[in-house]
């Protein structure tokens, strides 16, 4: 069987996602024909493309239309994507009968780790307490602010979305004595019970949770879903964490709620419409907003986990075993 690597980002991105060990294992089982990195060169590389049975990719996967798939990839059986969301390219592949596998579960691991760490710190009012003490050595002000927090014993945490990341956060939080409530219309009561969480509406989640973490799928239905009607219900010292997508938050509404109650905190790893944020904008001026530059997802050595997952998926497919991370058209309706 023949395979190619494909990304617009060049060889460096392939080497980041697929370690030397992972590439070596794949190349023992498959005949790799090279790297395709420019959609405009498909015609020039037609012979290589037409021989490909499998594509191994990462960030920068081509968005091939159905005609291109018929013309240049008649033998293509599957795409293995060592990254997260496949929304930008999966549908034409699936319509042509090409199987799609994604390392979304591998990318979920560092996001969940980041989220859980921040949830535990938020229960102690860490971010604003640290800022108060560090900026001027005001021990009294920092201690006074921190005294209003419940800690992490029996504290309520609200998760918005119970997809791959949300469920992993739930599993990791089982190590702590926290009450976890979840908003997710696609989560059944039976599944919620199995996960050990309680389903609830968004208004109650925002009103009663000490820490709120967003893990909604990024689609037109969720754009602007988190607005002032919700943010104004937050407790006076609640924390809102966003590692999902910035488009789900009405930024002006969040800013308004944070101004009204300066004890509230927002930790934003993602923003909208673009990153980086405008340095002169409200998010950079508010003392109760803390920004990180989209670092929750896979970075550095963590990226190699995604290539490892895709190697294992290929091996399962080649051996006729059930795959764990195959994407279907139905899944695209709700996944990030």
TORNUDO-269167 format. One record per atom (N, C-alpha, C): residue in three letters; x, y, z. Coordinates in pm, whole numbers, plus 50000, padded with zeros to 5 digits. Each point is the difference from the previous one (the first is absolute). Example, Ala and Ser with C-alpha at 12.3 -4.5 7.8 and 13.67 -1.06 7.14 Angstrom:
REM TORNUDO-269167
ALA513194943150780;ALA499115011950000;ALA500905012050000;SER499655010549928;SER500825011950006;SER499235010950073;
END
This chain:
REM TORNUDO-269167
UNK500844988050000;UNK499165012050000;UNK500885012550000;UNK499525010249928;UNK500745012549988;UNK499385011050087;UNK500855008950048;UNK499535011050083;UNK500775012649966;UNK499415011450032;UNK500705012949987;UNK499755008050128;UNK500895009250027;UNK499765010350100;UNK499415012149928;UNK499115007450067;UNK499385011649938;UNK499785011150101;UNK500575011749974;UNK499745012050079;UNK500545012049926;UNK499305011050010;UNK500505012549942;UNK501125006050083;UNK500234994550119;UNK500955006050094;UNK501434994649986;UNK500194990849909;UNK501354995349973;UNK500464988450087;UNK501204995449971;UNK500564988150065;UNK500135001750151;UNK500255012250046;UNK500195002450142;UNK498764996050080;UNK498825002749945;UNK498784996650071;UNK499784984950004;UNK500384993349893;UNK499894985350000;UNK500934994350107;UNK501215005250008;UNK500974994950098;UNK499585003350143;UNK499285011250019;UNK499495003450133;UNK498914990250044;UNK499124996549906;UNK498854991650035;UNK500354985150002;UNK500874996149911;UNK500394985949989;UNK501484998950036;UNK500284994950118;UNK501384998950046;UNK500794990749907;UNK501305000350014;UNK500854991249919;UNK499624985450023;UNK499704996650125;UNK499604986350031;UNK498674996549935;UNK499045009350005;UNK498694997449939;UNK500114998949849;UNK500775009149937;UNK500194999349856;UNK500684987049961;UNK500984996050079;UNK500714987549970;UNK499074988050004;UNK499114999750100;UNK499064988950011;UNK499044999749882;UNK499515011849960;UNK499095000749885;UNK500724995949871;UNK501235004549986;UNK500734997549876;UNK500474985549988;UNK499914992550109;UNK500254985649992;UNK498794992749941;UNK498835006050014;UNK498774993549957;UNK499445005649870;UNK500415012049964;UNK499465006749882;UNK501135005449914;UNK499735001149870;UNK500945006149907;UNK499665014749986;UNK500795008850063;UNK499725014249995;UNK500595006149873;UNK499145007249927;UNK500375005649871;UNK500505014450010;UNK499895006150117;UNK500505013650017;UNK499015008950072;UNK500315013050000;UNK499205010250065;UNK499375009049894;UNK498695001750008;UNK499285009349913;UNK499655012150085;UNK500495012049960;UNK499805011650086;UNK499455012349930;UNK499594998649875;UNK499445011549929;UNK498814995449915;UNK498775004150037;UNK498834995849922;UNK500095003949853;UNK500745010649970;UNK500135004449861;UNK500874990649917;UNK500714990850066;UNK500914990949932;UNK499414986049982;UNK498694998450024;UNK499414986849986;UNK500174994349859;UNK499825008549901;UNK500134995349862;UNK501444995649972;UNK500965007850046;UNK501414996649978;UNK500384987150073;UNK499304997050109;UNK500314988050079;UNK498904989449987;UNK499325000649886;UNK498864991249976;UNK500364985250017;UNK501134995749949;UNK500344985850003;UNK500204995050143;UNK500635008250080;UNK500194996250140;UNK498654999450071;UNK499205010549980;UNK498695000650066;UNK499124988249962;UNK500004996349874;UNK499114989449952;UNK500394986350055;UNK501224998850051;UNK500434987250058;UNK499734999150150;UNK499575010950062;UNK499895000550146;UNK498764992650049;UNK500224990850092;UNK498894993150067;UNK499635007150131;UNK501005006350061;UNK499795006550129;UNK500715013550002;UNK499395009550070;UNK500625013050026;UNK500195001450151;UNK501215004150038;UNK500295003450139;UNK500255015050005;UNK499235007050081;UNK500065014550001;UNK500015005350143;UNK500045013350010;UNK499875007150126;UNK499475013849964;UNK500195010050088;UNK499535013449966;UNK500505003649860;UNK499105005849919;UNK500355003349862;UNK499524989849899;UNK499094991150041;UNK499424990449907;UNK499235007249890;UNK500154995549875;UNK499305006149887;UNK498494998050015;UNK499235010049956;UNK498554998549988;UNK499704995949856;UNK500064987149974;UNK499824994749865;UNK498514998849968;UNK499605004849883;UNK498594998449963;UNK499784986249935;UNK498764996749977;UNK499694986549950;UNK500604997549862;UNK500045010249915;UNK500574998349867;UNK501504997450009;UNK500675007250087;UNK501454997850020;UNK500264986050053;UNK499164995450089;UNK500184986550054;UNK499844989549891;UNK499025001849913;UNK499794990549890;UNK501165000349901;UNK500525012049974;UNK501045001649899;UNK501374995750049;UNK500355004250120;UNK501384998250047;UNK500184988750102;UNK498924995750062;UNK500144990050107;UNK499004988549983;UNK500014993249887;UNK499004989549976;UNK500164987950090;UNK501194998050056;UNK500254988250085;UNK499875002950149;UNK499795012650033;UNK500085004250140;UNK498964992950086;UNK500474993850107;UNK499134992650091;UNK499755007350131;UNK500995007450049;UNK499855006450131;UNK500985011550016;UNK499605009550083;UNK500855011150042;UNK500184999150151;UNK501255000550045;UNK500324999750143;UNK500535013950035;UNK499265007050086;UNK500265014150027;UNK500525001850142;UNK501295002750012;UNK500645001750130;UNK499825014350051;UNK498755003350024;UNK499615012950058;UNK498554998350047;UNK499315011150025;UNK498674999250059;UNK498865000549901;UNK499455012149979;UNK498775001449921;UNK500214996749853;UNK499074992349944;UNK500034996649858;UNK498885007149924;UNK499345009650066;UNK498865006649938;UNK500345006649868;UNK501235004549983;UNK500375007549880;UNK500224991749876;UNK500064986550013;UNK500324992149881;UNK499324986449993;UNK499314995750104;UNK499564986050007;UNK498824996649909;UNK499085009049981;UNK498754996349933;UNK500184994749858;UNK500785006749914;UNK500204994449865;UNK500644986150003;UNK500924997950092;UNK500644986950013;UNK498974989450035;UNK499185002850099;UNK499004990250044;UNK498984997349889;UNK499635010349926;UNK499044998149891;UNK500574991149890;UNK501324999849987;UNK500654991549900;UNK500394986450057;UNK499554997250121;UNK500284986950059;UNK501374998550061;UNK500705011350019;UNK501334999650062;UNK499825001150151;UNK500574990950073;UNK499895000250147;UNK500915010950057;UNK499535006350107;UNK500755010950063;UNK500224996750147;UNK501255001250044;UNK500364997550139;UNK500695012450055;UNK499635003850120;UNK500555012250060;UNK500574997250137;UNK501045007550034;UNK500624998850132;UNK499375009850099;UNK498695002649981;UNK499325009450090;UNK500124995750146;UNK499994986950023;UNK500094995250139;UNK501395002550058;UNK501024999249916;UNK501365002950047;UNK500155014850032;UNK499415008549916;UNK500075014350025;UNK499165004050121;UNK499024991750033;UNK499175002950117;UNK500794998850130;UNK501034991750001;UNK500724997250124;UNK500645012650059;UNK500845007549925;UNK500605011950060;UNK498985010950032;UNK498935001149919;UNK498965009950029;UNK499334996750133;UNK499694987350021;UNK499384995850126;UNK500955002150116;UNK501284997049981;UNK500985001950108;UNK500085014850039;UNK500085008749901;UNK500035014550024;UNK498745004450074;UNK498864995249954;UNK498725004050058;UNK499894995750146;UNK500334987550026;UNK499904994950138;UNK500945007750092;UNK501205002749954;UNK500945007750083;UNK499425013650035;UNK499395006649901;UNK499445013250023;UNK498754999550088;UNK499204989549986;UNK498814998550085;UNK500414998950147;UNK501014992150027;UNK500464998150138;UNK500565013150056;UNK500775007149920;UNK500545012950044;UNK498885010250019;UNK498994999649912;UNK498895009650010;UNK499224998350129;UNK499924987750050;UNK499294997750126;UNK500625007250118;UNK501255004149985;UNK500705007450105;UNK500195014849963;UNK499385004249887;UNK500135013949959;UNK501415003749959;UNK500714990449945;UNK501445001349977;UNK500395012049915;UNK499355001949885;UNK500495009949905;UNK499975014250055;UNK498855004250052;UNK499925013650052;UNK500785001550132;UNK500014989550082;UNK500785000650124;UNK501485002049968;UNK500504992349903;UNK501395001249958;UNK500295014049947;UNK499095005149916;UNK500205013249941;UNK500025011050107;UNK499094999050097;UNK499945010050106;UNK501275000150084;UNK500504988250030;UNK501194999050086;UNK501275003449924;UNK500094995449877;UNK501225001849921;UNK500185014449953;UNK498915006849969;UNK500115013249939;UNK500445010850099;UNK499644998450129;UNK500395010350095;UNK500314994750138;UNK500074987150013;UNK500284994250129;UNK498905002350103;UNK498775001849950;UNK498895003150090;UNK499434987050058;UNK500614995450106;UNK499614987350063;UNK498575000550051;UNK499625011050060;UNK498665001150057;UNK498924999149892;UNK500205007449890;UNK499014999849892;UNK499924986249936;UNK501174993649980;UNK500014986749940;UNK499334989850090;UNK500305000550129;UNK499414990550094;UNK498515002250013;UNK499575012550002;UNK498585003250012;UNK499224994749881;UNK500575001949881;UNK499334994849879;UNK499934984850004;UNK501114993650034;UNK500084985450001;UNK499044993950102;UNK499765007050111;UNK499154994750106;UNK498564997649954;UNK499615006249891;UNK498644998449951;UNK499784987649916;UNK501054991749982;UNK499904988449913;UNK499764987350080;UNK499294990249941;UNK499634987950073;UNK501074989250006;UNK501055001349917;UNK500944988849989;UNK499404989249910;UNK500554988150008;UNK499624989649904;UNK499364987750065;UNK499395001950114;UNK499314988750064;UNK498495002349989;UNK499364992549912;UNK498565001549980;UNK499625011849914;UNK500965007049942;UNK499735011849918;UNK499354995949868;UNK499095008249949;UNK499324996849873;UNK500755005849881;UNK500244991349903;UNK500625003749874;UNK498994997549888;UNK499865009649911;UNK499084998649887;UNK500764998449869;UNK499714989349929;UNK500634997549870;UNK498975002049890;UNK500365007949900;UNK499125002549886;UNK500504991549885;UNK499324988949975;UNK500424990749896;UNK500654987650057;UNK499534988549953;UNK500564987250047;UNK500454991649881;UNK500785006449912;UNK500624992749891;UNK501274993250049;UNK500954998049910;UNK501224992850036;UNK500755007050113;UNK500135013349991;UNK500745007350103;UNK499195000650128;UNK498735003549990;UNK499175000950118;UNK499964987050079;UNK499894988849931;UNK499954987050069;UNK501344996550066;UNK501085003949935;UNK501304997450061;UNK500185008750125;UNK499545012449995;UNK500035008650118;UNK499204993650113;UNK498824994849967;UNK499164993350101;UNK500764988550065;UNK500654991849917;UNK500734988550055;UNK501155004550090;UNK500725010449956;UNK501135004750080;UNK499545006350131;UNK498845006549999;UNK499515006550121;UNK499504990050104;UNK499864987649961;UNK499574989850096;UNK501014998350114;UNK501225004349977;UNK501024999350105;UNK499745010150112;UNK499075009349977;UNK499735010650096;UNK498564998950050;UNK499735005450117;UNK498654999850056;UNK499255012349954;UNK499635000149875;UNK499285011249939;UNK498634995449952;UNK499065009149996;UNK498714997349938;UNK500075005449857;UNK499794991449902;UNK500105004149860;UNK498624999849936;UNK499615011649946;UNK498755000949923;UNK500375002949855;UNK499174995249909;UNK500335000749857;UNK498805004849920;UNK500265009249909;UNK499015003449898;UNK500444993849868;UNK499194991249947;UNK500254994049870;UNK498714993549952;UNK499325006049900;UNK498734994549952;UNK500114985949945;UNK501224995949962;UNK500184986749940;UNK500384989550104;UNK500145003950124;UNK500344990850108;UNK498724994650062;UNK499814987049996;UNK498794994050057;UNK500124999650152;UNK498854998850065;UNK499994998750146;UNK500754987450043;UNK499854989449923;UNK500674987350033;UNK501525001549992;UNK500455006849895;UNK501455002049984;UNK500535009450108;UNK499235010250034;UNK500415009150107;UNK500164992650132;UNK499074990950026;UNK500094992150123;UNK501244991149998;UNK500284994249883;UNK501184991549989;UNK501285008050023;UNK500025012449953;UNK501175008650016;UNK500115005850141;UNK498914999250075;UNK500015005350136;UNK499805015050007;UNK499255005549902;UNK499745014449998;UNK498515002449995;UNK499625012450021;UNK498605004049994;UNK499785009249881;UNK499004997249920;UNK499655008949890;UNK499245012150055;UNK500245011549939;UNK499225011850040;UNK500005010149887;UNK499125009850009;UNK499925010549901;UNK501115010250016;UNK500215007949896;UNK501085009750004;UNK499805010750107;UNK498785004650018;UNK499785010750098;UNK500354995350140;UNK499574988150035;UNK500324994750133;UNK501504997450012;UNK500604994849894;UNK501444997150003;UNK500795012750030;UNK499665010949932;UNK500735012550023;UNK499715005850138;UNK498784998650047;UNK499625006050128;UNK500594992850120;UNK500164986749989;UNK500364992250118;UNK501444995150002;UNK500705000349888;UNK501354994249995;UNK501065010150040;UNK500974995250077;UNK501125008550038;UNK500955002049882;UNK500174989549922;UNK500845000649881;UNK499234994349882;UNK500085006949888;UNK499274996249879;UNK501024998349888;UNK499944988749930;UNK500984997249895;UNK499274996549870;UNK500375007049893;UNK499334998249871;UNK500714989849912;UNK499214990049955;UNK500514989749909;UNK499004997349888;UNK499275010349959;UNK499034998449892;UNK500694997449867;UNK499314992449915;UNK500484998249863;UNK499925013349925;UNK500905001949908;UNK500055012549922;UNK499194998449873;UNK498785005150001;UNK499154999549881;UNK499065011950001;UNK499285002549890;UNK499135011949995;UNK498945000250110;UNK499584988450046;UNK498964999550104;UNK500495005050135;UNK501304999250025;UNK500535004250131;UNK500605014049999;UNK500085006349882;UNK500585013549992;UNK499185009850083;UNK500655007650086;UNK499325010050082;UNK499084994250105;UNK500144987450030;UNK499094993350093;UNK500215004550145;UNK501205004050035;UNK500315004150136;UNK499985015350006;UNK498915005450057;UNK499735014349993;UNK499755006050138;UNK499615012650001;UNK499835007150126;UNK498944993750090;UNK498964994649939;UNK498964993550079;UNK500554988850086;UNK501114994149959;UNK500664989550078;UNK501095005850089;UNK500865008449943;UNK501135005250077;UNK499555008250121;UNK498875006949988;UNK499545008250113;UNK499554991550118;UNK499754987149976;UNK499584991050107;UNK501174994350080;UNK501215002049952;UNK501164994450070;UNK500095005350142;UNK500494991650089;UNK500255004350137;UNK500995011850000;UNK500015007850107;UNK500895011750004;UNK501494996649990;UNK500364987650031;UNK501414996249989;UNK500194987449914;UNK499074997449910;UNK500094988249913;UNK501075001949893;UNK500464988849946;UNK501005000249893;UNK499434993549875;UNK500205006649886;UNK499624994549869;UNK501264996549924;UNK500104987449958;UNK501164995049925;UNK499554996749858;UNK500725004849901;UNK499674996449862;UNK501214994249929;UNK499964986949977;UNK500994993349915;UNK499324994549875;UNK498705003649982;UNK499244994949886;UNK500285008449876;UNK499105009349972;UNK500185009249888;UNK499485013750041;UNK500675010549951;UNK499605013550036;UNK498665004149943;UNK499614994249886;UNK498775004249933;UNK498754997150083;UNK500094991250095;UNK498834996750082;UNK499715010650105;UNK500975008850025;UNK499885010350103;UNK499715013649935;UNK498975006850048;UNK499785014049961;UNK500935008350088;UNK501105004049942;UNK501085006150079;UNK499535012250078;UNK499225008849936;UNK499535012150068;UNK499154996550121;UNK499254989149992;UNK499164995950112;UNK500834994550115;UNK501044992549968;UNK500904995050104;UNK500705011750068;UNK500505009349922;UNK500685011850055;UNK499065007750092;UNK498765001749960;UNK499025007250083;UNK499814993250135;UNK499854986949997;UNK499794992550125;UNK501245000650089;UNK501175000149941;UNK501255000850078;UNK500195013950060;UNK499555010149929;UNK500085013650053;UNK499025001850116;UNK498834994249987;UNK498985001450104;UNK500424993550131;UNK500714988949989;UNK500484992850119;UNK501504997349983;UNK500855009250046;UNK501454998349981;UNK500564987550067;UNK499264994050093;UNK500464987750063;UNK499904987949908;UNK499215001249896;UNK499914989249900;UNK501314999449920;UNK500284988249947;UNK501244997949925;UNK499704992949869;UNK500705003749895;UNK499944992749873;UNK501404995749961;UNK500154987449968;UNK501254994649946;UNK499704995349858;UNK500585006949904;UNK499684997649860;UNK501234995149925;UNK499944987949951;UNK501074994649916;UNK499675002049853;UNK498755003649971;UNK499555002549863;UNK499145012750000;UNK500065007349890;UNK499215012249986;UNK499465000849857;UNK499155009749977;UNK499405001749867;UNK499895015049973;UNK500145004749874;UNK500044991849879;UNK501374994649964;UNK501065005950056;UNK501334995349961;UNK500894999450123;UNK501054992449988;UNK501105000250096;UNK501245004749924;UNK500855007850059;UNK499955004750138;UNK498965010950022;UNK499695002950125;UNK499025010150033;UNK500575013949972;UNK499115009449984;UNK500385014049982;UNK500605005050132;UNK501275004050002;UNK500635004350126;UNK499345012450060;UNK499255007449920;UNK499325011850053;UNK498554997050037;UNK499584987549983;UNK498624996250026;UNK499704997950147;UNK498714998150029;UNK499534998550137;UNK500634988050071;UNK500184989149929;UNK500524987950065;UNK501395002150057;UNK500775008549936;UNK501375002550048;UNK500045010850109;UNK498905006950020;UNK500005010850100;UNK499384995850132;UNK499164990049999;UNK499324996050123;UNK500924991950090;UNK500105003450128;UNK500894992750090;UNK499494986250037;UNK498734997249973;UNK499454986750034;UNK499874991049877;UNK500685003749892;UNK500094991449882;UNK501434995049986;UNK500164987149983;UNK501324993949985;UNK500024992549867;UNK500985003149918;UNK500064994649864;UNK501204990849984;UNK499794988749931;UNK501114991749956;UNK499854998149849;UNK501114999149927;UNK499975000149853;UNK499734986349938;UNK498804994750026;UNK499564987349940;UNK501024988950028;UNK500324998350128;UNK501014990050037;UNK499394987350060;UNK498684999750017;UNK499404988350065;UNK500154987449916;UNK499935001449869;UNK500114988449911;UNK501424994749992;UNK500194990049918;UNK501304993349989;UNK501115009749960;UNK501114999350071;UNK501165008349968;UNK501264991750020;UNK501045003849926;UNK501324993650014;UNK499884984849994;UNK500514993050100;UNK500014985449997;UNK498604993950003;UNK499035007650054;UNK498634994850006;UNK499434997249862;UNK500495007449899;UNK499484998349864;UNK500254985849950;UNK501094993950044;UNK500354986749951;UNK498994989350041;UNK499265002850109;UNK498964990750042;UNK498964998149888;UNK499755010749924;UNK498994999449894;UNK500464991049886;UNK501265001049962;UNK500534991249898;UNK499994985550045;UNK500314997950127;UNK499984986450057;UNK498594994249993;UNK498995008250032;UNK498614995349991;UNK499664996049857;UNK500465007849903;UNK499664996949861;UNK500744987749949;UNK501204997950048;UNK500714987649966;UNK499214988050052;UNK499535001050123;UNK499234989050059;UNK498674997949927;UNK499385010949954;UNK498764998749924;UNK500244992749869;UNK501105003949930;UNK500324993049875;UNK500224985150026;UNK500754996950104;UNK500294985950029;UNK498744992150032;UNK499065006550067;UNK498724993350029;UNK499244997449871;UNK499955010049911;UNK499304998449872;UNK500664989249916;UNK501335000249993;UNK500724990249919;UNK499794985850050;UNK499824998650131;UNK499814986650060;UNK498544995950006;UNK499115008949954;UNK498574996750002;UNK499365001550137;UNK500685007450090;UNK499455002250133;UNK499165012850001;UNK499195001350102;UNK499185012150014;UNK500895012050030;UNK499765011149931;UNK500745012350026;UNK499295007950110;UNK500755008650069;UNK499425007650111;UNK499595014249961;UNK500655005549897;UNK499835014349976;UNK499585003149856;UNK499164991549944;UNK499485002749867;UNK498895010450008;UNK499995009149903;UNK499015010849997;UNK498954996749895;UNK498735001950037;UNK498894997849908;UNK499305013349971;UNK499175000049895;UNK499245012149968;UNK499105004050116;UNK499424990250067;UNK499135003050114;UNK500785006950111;UNK501224995750025;UNK500835006250104;UNK500315014549969;UNK500115003449872;UNK500345013749963;UNK498935010050041;UNK498794995150024;UNK498915009050040;UNK500235006050138;UNK500734993150085;UNK500145004550138;UNK501455001850047;UNK500964994549928;UNK501385000850049;UNK500655013249962;UNK501065003350070;UNK500705012749976;UNK500635000249862;
END
